[in-house]
């Protein structure tokens, strides 16, 4: 499994350092190549400049919202995106 994981590059986007660190730690432990971003602008820059396989994306971000980041990425890519959110309303989901 780790050989496969070594070839997978994951972007973790969250404005909270502790959450980024925890997610990155678990992914790194499993052998994934993990990149982090703390805001939407940085996430778009990584998306445009790295050959990513998966994005883990918080919805509530500074600079550019997670929803807007997702929309921009979807205009040019069908990369898998896992959305993280603290929002609890059904409409938000």
C-alpha positions, 0 to 999 in steps of 0.5 A: 500500500505504501508504494502506491501511496508514495505516488499520490499527492494530496493537498490539504487546505484548512485555515486552522494550523492544528487541523492541517498538521493532524491531517498531514501527519496521518497522511504522511504516516501512510506514505502520501505526498502531502502539501498544505495551504492555509487559505483559498488563494494558496490552494488555487496556486498549488492546484495550478502548479502541482500535479495533485491527485486529491484535495481535502478542502475546508469550506470556510477559508480566508481570501477565497472561500472553499466553495469558490475554490471548488468552483474554480477547480471544477472549471478545468478538472475533475480531481477528487475533492473531499470537503471539510466543514463545521457548518451544520445546516442542511442547506450548507451541506 
